[in-house]
Amino acid sequence: MTDQEPGAAAGGASEPTASAQPEGADQGGAGQKDAMADIRLLVHRHYIKDLSVENPNAPEIFTKREQPQVKVQLDVNASRLQERIFEVVLACKVDATVEDKAAFIVELDFAALIKVGDKVADSEMESILAVEVPQLLFPFARNIIADVTRDGGYPPLLVNPVDFASLRRQKVAAAQAAQQEQAAAAEAE
């Protein structure tokens, strides 16, 4: 479903957005303002923030028969721009090697400008920013990576689906472990 926040698009151009607005919600006048209050998440736009593609050993690498060994790293970062408006960045890094030589390197920061609804509790905010928004961004990032690897002379790389809830738990556990190490080091001094 698409929706548009009042005043979000200039010149009457419509901007597609994802929202959690119920079907059949009133779309006009004061009813529209009430419907906006019920939205959980509104994606104003998504975009490539940064993209780098390297093919450092072409054309020699294409003479190798071995399949590239691929390593994919993902990270999610969110920054508050205004009250309840955030930029969420899905950072993707793909390193592929053949016989210990770099085949290709793709670095993509794919971002979204989002608004979290007024009725969303602060306790839910991190889950939305670290799990829900990246789940929305991932198919677009995956497609970009497939296109640039294909355009680089390789078969399209289709990154496997990601469990962003698990990724978030790992990140939280790593941060807690780092805090515990710092506390232990401070006590030892």
DOPA-944428 format. One record per residue (C-alpha): residue number from 1; x, y, z. Coordinates in steps of 0.5 Angstrom, whole numbers. Example, Ala and Ser with C-alpha at 12.3 -4.5 7.8 and 13.67 -1.06 7.14 Angstrom:
<torro><pos>1</pos><u>25</u><v>-9</v><w>16</w></torro>
<torro><pos>2</pos><u>27</u><v>-2</v><w>14</w></torro>
REM end
This chain:
<torro><pos>1</pos><u>0</u><v>0</v><w>0</w></torro>
<torro><pos>2</pos><u>3</u><v>7</v><w>-1</w></torro>
<torro><pos>3</pos><u>1</u><v>13</v><w>2</w></torro>
<torro><pos>4</pos><u>3</u><v>21</v><w>2</w></torro>
<torro><pos>5</pos><u>4</u><v>25</v><w>8</w></torro>
<torro><pos>6</pos><u>1</u><v>32</v><w>7</w></torro>
<torro><pos>7</pos><u>6</u><v>37</v><w>4</w></torro>
<torro><pos>8</pos><u>12</u><v>31</v><w>3</w></torro>
<torro><pos>9</pos><u>12</u><v>32</v><w>-5</w></torro>
<torro><pos>10</pos><u>13</u><v>39</v><w>-8</w></torro>
<torro><pos>11</pos><u>9</u><v>41</v><w>-14</w></torro>
<torro><pos>12</pos><u>4</u><v>35</v><w>-14</w></torro>
<torro><pos>13</pos><u>9</u><v>30</v><w>-15</w></torro>
<torro><pos>14</pos><u>7</u><v>24</v><w>-11</w></torro>
<torro><pos>15</pos><u>12</u><v>20</v><w>-7</w></torro>
<torro><pos>16</pos><u>11</u><v>12</v><w>-6</w></torro>
<torro><pos>17</pos><u>12</u><v>11</v><w>1</w></torro>
<torro><pos>18</pos><u>10</u><v>5</v><w>6</w></torro>
<torro><pos>19</pos><u>6</u><v>5</v><w>11</w></torro>
<torro><pos>20</pos><u>2</u><v>1</v><w>16</w></torro>
<torro><pos>21</pos><u>-5</u><v>5</v><w>15</w></torro>
<torro><pos>22</pos><u>-11</u><v>1</v><w>15</w></torro>
<torro><pos>23</pos><u>-15</u><v>0</v><w>9</w></torro>
<torro><pos>24</pos><u>-21</u><v>4</v><w>8</w></torro>
<torro><pos>25</pos><u>-18</u><v>10</v><w>12</w></torro>
<torro><pos>26</pos><u>-21</u><v>17</v><w>11</w></torro>
<torro><pos>27</pos><u>-16</u><v>20</v><w>6</w></torro>
<torro><pos>28</pos><u>-19</u><v>27</v><w>6</w></torro>
<torro><pos>29</pos><u>-19</u><v>33</v><w>10</w></torro>
<torro><pos>30</pos><u>-18</u><v>33</v><w>18</w></torro>
<torro><pos>31</pos><u>-19</u><v>25</v><w>17</w></torro>
<torro><pos>32</pos><u>-13</u><v>25</v><w>14</w></torro>
<torro><pos>33</pos><u>-9</u><v>28</v><w>20</w></torro>
<torro><pos>34</pos><u>-12</u><v>23</v><w>24</w></torro>
<torro><pos>35</pos><u>-10</u><v>17</v><w>20</w></torro>
<torro><pos>36</pos><u>-3</u><v>20</v><w>20</w></torro>
<torro><pos>37</pos><u>-3</u><v>19</v><w>27</w></torro>
<torro><pos>38</pos><u>-4</u><v>12</v><w>27</w></torro>
<torro><pos>39</pos><u>1</u><v>10</v><w>22</w></torro>
<torro><pos>40</pos><u>7</u><v>6</v><w>25</w></torro>
<torro><pos>41</pos><u>12</u><v>7</v><w>20</w></torro>
<torro><pos>42</pos><u>12</u><v>12</v><w>14</w></torro>
<torro><pos>43</pos><u>18</u><v>11</v><w>9</w></torro>
<torro><pos>44</pos><u>19</u><v>18</v><w>5</w></torro>
<torro><pos>45</pos><u>24</u><v>16</v><w>1</w></torro>
<torro><pos>46</pos><u>30</u><v>11</v><w>0</w></torro>
<torro><pos>47</pos><u>36</u><v>12</v><w>-4</w></torro>
<torro><pos>48</pos><u>43</u><v>10</v><w>-5</w></torro>
<torro><pos>49</pos><u>48</u><v>14</v><w>0</w></torro>
<torro><pos>50</pos><u>54</u><v>11</v><w>-3</w></torro>
<torro><pos>51</pos><u>56</u><v>6</v><w>-8</w></torro>
<torro><pos>52</pos><u>63</u><v>3</v><w>-9</w></torro>
<torro><pos>53</pos><u>65</u><v>-2</v><w>-14</w></torro>
<torro><pos>54</pos><u>72</u><v>-5</v><w>-15</w></torro>
<torro><pos>55</pos><u>74</u><v>-10</v><w>-20</w></torro>
<torro><pos>56</pos><u>82</u><v>-10</v><w>-19</w></torro>
<torro><pos>57</pos><u>84</u><v>-16</v><w>-22</w></torro>
<torro><pos>58</pos><u>80</u><v>-15</v><w>-29</w></torro>
<torro><pos>59</pos><u>81</u><v>-18</v><w>-34</w></torro>
<torro><pos>60</pos><u>86</u><v>-23</v><w>-31</w></torro>
<torro><pos>61</pos><u>81</u><v>-26</v><w>-26</w></torro>
<torro><pos>62</pos><u>76</u><v>-28</v><w>-31</w></torro>
<torro><pos>63</pos><u>81</u><v>-33</v><w>-34</w></torro>
<torro><pos>64</pos><u>81</u><v>-37</v><w>-27</w></torro>
<torro><pos>65</pos><u>76</u><v>-43</v><w>-27</w></torro>
<torro><pos>66</pos><u>75</u><v>-43</v><w>-20</w></torro>
<torro><pos>67</pos><u>69</u><v>-40</v><w>-17</w></torro>
<torro><pos>68</pos><u>70</u><v>-33</v><w>-13</w></torro>
<torro><pos>69</pos><u>69</u><v>-34</v><w>-5</w></torro>
<torro><pos>70</pos><u>65</u><v>-29</v><w>-3</w></torro>
<torro><pos>71</pos><u>64</u><v>-26</v><w>4</w></torro>
<torro><pos>72</pos><u>58</u><v>-21</v><w>6</w></torro>
<torro><pos>73</pos><u>58</u><v>-16</v><w>12</w></torro>
<torro><pos>74</pos><u>52</u><v>-12</v><w>14</w></torro>
<torro><pos>75</pos><u>51</u><v>-7</v><w>19</w></torro>
<torro><pos>76</pos><u>45</u><v>-2</v><w>20</w></torro>
<torro><pos>77</pos><u>46</u><v>5</v><w>23</w></torro>
<torro><pos>78</pos><u>40</u><v>10</v><w>25</w></torro>
<torro><pos>79</pos><u>41</u><v>17</v><w>26</w></torro>
<torro><pos>80</pos><u>36</u><v>22</v><w>28</w></torro>
<torro><pos>81</pos><u>34</u><v>28</v><w>24</w></torro>
<torro><pos>82</pos><u>28</u><v>31</v><w>27</w></torro>
<torro><pos>83</pos><u>23</u><v>29</v><w>32</w></torro>
<torro><pos>84</pos><u>21</u><v>22</v><w>30</w></torro>
<torro><pos>85</pos><u>25</u><v>23</v><w>23</w></torro>
<torro><pos>86</pos><u>31</u><v>18</v><w>22</w></torro>
<torro><pos>87</pos><u>36</u><v>16</v><w>17</w></torro>
<torro><pos>88</pos><u>37</u><v>9</v><w>17</w></torro>
<torro><pos>89</pos><u>43</u><v>6</v><w>13</w></torro>
<torro><pos>90</pos><u>44</u><v>-1</v><w>11</w></torro>
<torro><pos>91</pos><u>51</u><v>-2</v><w>10</w></torro>
<torro><pos>92</pos><u>53</u><v>-8</v><w>5</w></torro>
<torro><pos>93</pos><u>60</u><v>-10</v><w>4</w></torro>
<torro><pos>94</pos><u>62</u><v>-16</v><w>-1</w></torro>
<torro><pos>95</pos><u>69</u><v>-18</v><w>-2</w></torro>
<torro><pos>96</pos><u>70</u><v>-24</v><w>-7</w></torro>
<torro><pos>97</pos><u>77</u><v>-27</v><w>-8</w></torro>
<torro><pos>98</pos><u>79</u><v>-32</v><w>-13</w></torro>
<torro><pos>99</pos><u>86</u><v>-36</v><w>-11</w></torro>
<torro><pos>100</pos><u>87</u><v>-31</v><w>-6</w></torro>
<torro><pos>101</pos><u>86</u><v>-25</v><w>-11</w></torro>
<torro><pos>102</pos><u>81</u><v>-20</v><w>-10</w></torro>
<torro><pos>103</pos><u>76</u><v>-21</v><w>-16</w></torro>
<torro><pos>104</pos><u>71</u><v>-16</v><w>-14</w></torro>
<torro><pos>105</pos><u>69</u><v>-11</v><w>-8</w></torro>
<torro><pos>106</pos><u>62</u><v>-8</v><w>-7</w></torro>
<torro><pos>107</pos><u>61</u><v>-3</v><w>-2</w></torro>
<torro><pos>108</pos><u>54</u><v>0</v><w>-2</w></torro>
<torro><pos>109</pos><u>50</u><v>4</v><w>3</w></torro>
<torro><pos>110</pos><u>43</u><v>4</v><w>2</w></torro>
<torro><pos>111</pos><u>39</u><v>9</v><w>6</w></torro>
<torro><pos>112</pos><u>32</u><v>11</v><w>8</w></torro>
<torro><pos>113</pos><u>29</u><v>17</v><w>10</w></torro>
<torro><pos>114</pos><u>23</u><v>15</v><w>15</w></torro>
<torro><pos>115</pos><u>18</u><v>18</v><w>20</w></torro>
<torro><pos>116</pos><u>16</u><v>13</v><w>26</w></torro>
<torro><pos>117</pos><u>9</u><v>14</v><w>28</w></torro>
<torro><pos>118</pos><u>7</u><v>19</v><w>34</w></torro>
<torro><pos>119</pos><u>3</u><v>13</v><w>37</w></torro>
<torro><pos>120</pos><u>9</u><v>8</v><w>37</w></torro>
<torro><pos>121</pos><u>13</u><v>7</v><w>44</w></torro>
<torro><pos>122</pos><u>20</u><v>9</v><w>45</w></torro>
<torro><pos>123</pos><u>21</u><v>2</v><w>47</w></torro>
<torro><pos>124</pos><u>19</u><v>0</v><w>40</w></torro>
<torro><pos>125</pos><u>23</u><v>5</v><w>37</w></torro>
<torro><pos>126</pos><u>30</u><v>1</v><w>36</w></torro>
<torro><pos>127</pos><u>26</u><v>-5</v><w>34</w></torro>
<torro><pos>128</pos><u>23</u><v>-1</v><w>28</w></torro>
<torro><pos>129</pos><u>30</u><v>2</v><w>26</w></torro>
<torro><pos>130</pos><u>34</u><v>-4</v><w>27</w></torro>
<torro><pos>131</pos><u>30</u><v>-9</v><w>24</w></torro>
<torro><pos>132</pos><u>23</u><v>-7</v><w>21</w></torro>
<torro><pos>133</pos><u>27</u><v>-2</v><w>16</w></torro>
<torro><pos>134</pos><u>33</u><v>-6</v><w>14</w></torro>
<torro><pos>135</pos><u>28</u><v>-11</v><w>12</w></torro>
<torro><pos>136</pos><u>24</u><v>-6</v><w>8</w></torro>
<torro><pos>137</pos><u>31</u><v>-4</v><w>5</w></torro>
<torro><pos>138</pos><u>34</u><v>-11</v><w>4</w></torro>
<torro><pos>139</pos><u>31</u><v>-13</v><w>-3</w></torro>
<torro><pos>140</pos><u>33</u><v>-6</v><w>-6</w></torro>
<torro><pos>141</pos><u>40</u><v>-7</v><w>-4</w></torro>
<torro><pos>142</pos><u>40</u><v>-14</v><w>-6</w></torro>
<torro><pos>143</pos><u>38</u><v>-12</v><w>-13</w></torro>
<torro><pos>144</pos><u>43</u><v>-7</v><w>-13</w></torro>
<torro><pos>145</pos><u>49</u><v>-12</v><w>-11</w></torro>
<torro><pos>146</pos><u>46</u><v>-17</v><w>-16</w></torro>
<torro><pos>147</pos><u>46</u><v>-11</v><w>-22</w></torro>
<torro><pos>148</pos><u>53</u><v>-9</v><w>-21</w></torro>
<torro><pos>149</pos><u>56</u><v>-16</v><w>-20</w></torro>
<torro><pos>150</pos><u>53</u><v>-17</v><w>-27</w></torro>
<torro><pos>151</pos><u>55</u><v>-11</v><w>-30</w></torro>
<torro><pos>152</pos><u>62</u><v>-12</v><w>-27</w></torro>
<torro><pos>153</pos><u>63</u><v>-19</v><w>-31</w></torro>
<torro><pos>154</pos><u>61</u><v>-24</v><w>-26</w></torro>
<torro><pos>155</pos><u>54</u><v>-28</v><w>-25</w></torro>
<torro><pos>156</pos><u>49</u><v>-24</v><w>-21</w></torro>
<torro><pos>157</pos><u>51</u><v>-24</v><w>-14</w></torro>
<torro><pos>158</pos><u>44</u><v>-26</v><w>-10</w></torro>
<torro><pos>159</pos><u>45</u><v>-25</v><w>-3</w></torro>
<torro><pos>160</pos><u>42</u><v>-29</v><w>2</w></torro>
<torro><pos>161</pos><u>36</u><v>-27</v><w>6</w></torro>
<torro><pos>162</pos><u>38</u><v>-24</v><w>13</w></torro>
<torro><pos>163</pos><u>35</u><v>-25</v><w>19</w></torro>
<torro><pos>164</pos><u>36</u><v>-17</v><w>22</w></torro>
<torro><pos>165</pos><u>33</u><v>-19</v><w>29</w></torro>
<torro><pos>166</pos><u>38</u><v>-24</v><w>30</w></torro>
<torro><pos>167</pos><u>43</u><v>-19</v><w>27</w></torro>
<torro><pos>168</pos><u>41</u><v>-14</v><w>32</w></torro>
<torro><pos>169</pos><u>41</u><v>-19</v><w>38</w></torro>
<torro><pos>170</pos><u>49</u><v>-21</v><w>36</w></torro>
<torro><pos>171</pos><u>50</u><v>-13</v><w>36</w></torro>
<torro><pos>172</pos><u>47</u><v>-12</v><w>43</w></torro>
<torro><pos>173</pos><u>51</u><v>-18</v><w>45</w></torro>
<torro><pos>174</pos><u>58</u><v>-15</v><w>43</w></torro>
<torro><pos>175</pos><u>56</u><v>-8</v><w>45</w></torro>
<torro><pos>176</pos><u>55</u><v>-11</v><w>52</w></torro>
<torro><pos>177</pos><u>61</u><v>-16</v><w>52</w></torro>
<torro><pos>178</pos><u>65</u><v>-10</v><w>50</w></torro>
<torro><pos>179</pos><u>62</u><v>-6</v><w>56</w></torro>
<torro><pos>180</pos><u>64</u><v>-12</v><w>61</w></torro>
<torro><pos>181</pos><u>71</u><v>-12</v><w>58</w></torro>
<torro><pos>182</pos><u>72</u><v>-4</v><w>59</w></torro>
<torro><pos>183</pos><u>69</u><v>-5</v><w>66</w></torro>
<torro><pos>184</pos><u>74</u><v>-11</v><w>68</w></torro>
<torro><pos>185</pos><u>80</u><v>-7</v><w>65</w></torro>
<torro><pos>186</pos><u>78</u><v>-1</v><w>69</w></torro>
<torro><pos>187</pos><u>77</u><v>-5</v><w>76</w></torro>
<torro><pos>188</pos><u>84</u><v>-8</v><w>74</w></torro>
<torro><pos>189</pos><u>87</u><v>-1</v><w>74</w></torro>
REM end
